Amino acid sequence: MDTVKNAPATAGAVSSFNAPYDKVTAATFESLRGLRVEISSSNEQPEGLVILVSKSMTAFSYGEIGRITVERSQGATTNVRVVWEKRDQAQITGTSQQEFSNDLFAGIQTALTKL
């Protein structure tokens, strides 16, 4: 978890949403609920909300870990950044950073249309 937790603030996949920070934060939690991940922690930081998540080990994967940052913004656009890693870098199965971030971003967009 330390590798993901301590990754540079600019690391990972990023997507911008045309919504204020508070709505994107709510939509991010809604999206995470649909992705079957466990939220290890969520903390407000100066840069925004930092959420640490993990995905349990299965018969096909040793599991994955991630950090999602909803970047604090003053305007109408809010960025969400994802750092996601497999617990064992040698494993070929499991969810890649691209797959997870695409699913998360799509879920955020869907949730925003409902808010």
MOGI-V577045 format. One record per residue. N is the residue number from 1. RES is the residue in three letters. NEAR is the number of other C-alpha atoms within 8 Angstrom. Layout:
N&RES&NEAR ; N&RES&NEAR
This chain:
1&MET&6 ; 2&ASP&5 ; 3&THR&6 ; 4&VAL&12 ; 5&LYS&9 ; 6&ASN&6 ; 7&ALA&8 ; 8&PRO&5 ; 9&ALA&4 ; 10&THR&5 ; 11&ALA&9 ; 12&GLY&8 ; 13&ALA&10 ; 14&VAL&8 ; 15&SER&8 ; 16&SER&8 ; 17&PHE&10 ; 18&ASN&7 ; 19&ALA&10 ; 20&PRO&12 ; 21&TYR&14 ; 22&ASP&6 ; 23&LYS&10 ; 24&VAL&14 ; 25&THR&10 ; 26&ALA&8 ; 27&ALA&14 ; 28&THR&13 ; 29&PHE&8 ; 30&GLU&11 ; 31&SER&13 ; 32&LEU&11 ; 33&ARG&8 ; 34&GLY&7 ; 35&LEU&8 ; 36&ARG&7 ; 37&VAL&10 ; 38&GLU&8 ; 39&ILE&9 ; 40&SER&8 ; 41&SER&7 ; 42&SER&9 ; 43&ASN&7 ; 44&GLU&7 ; 45&GLN&7 ; 46&PRO&5 ; 47&GLU&6 ; 48&GLY&10 ; 49&LEU&13 ; 50&VAL&12 ; 51&ILE&12 ; 52&LEU&13 ; 53&VAL&13 ; 54&SER&12 ; 55&LYS&10 ; 56&SER&9 ; 57&MET&9 ; 58&THR&7 ; 59&ALA&5 ; 60&PHE&7 ; 61&SER&9 ; 62&TYR&13 ; 63&GLY&13 ; 64&GLU&14 ; 65&ILE&14 ; 66&GLY&14 ; 67&ARG&13 ; 68&ILE&12 ; 69&THR&11 ; 70&VAL&15 ; 71&GLU&12 ; 72&ARG&11 ; 73&SER&9 ; 74&GLN&6 ; 75&GLY&6 ; 76&ALA&9 ; 77&THR&11 ; 78&THR&16 ; 79&ASN&11 ; 80&VAL&12 ; 81&ARG&14 ; 82&VAL&14 ; 83&VAL&13 ; 84&TRP&13 ; 85&GLU&11 ; 86&LYS&13 ; 87&ARG&8 ; 88&ASP&7 ; 89&GLN&6 ; 90&ALA&4 ; 91&GLN&9 ; 92&ILE&4 ; 93&THR&6 ; 94&GLY&11 ; 95&THR&8 ; 96&SER&9 ; 97&GLN&11 ; 98&GLN&7 ; 99&GLU&8 ; 100&PHE&10 ; 101&SER&10 ; 102&ASN&8 ; 103&ASP&9 ; 104&LEU&12 ; 105&PHE&10 ; 106&ALA&8 ; 107&GLY&14 ; 108&ILE&13 ; 109&GLN&10 ; 110&THR&8 ; 111&ALA&12 ; 112&LEU&11 ; 113&THR&6 ; 114&LYS&5 ; 115&LEU&6
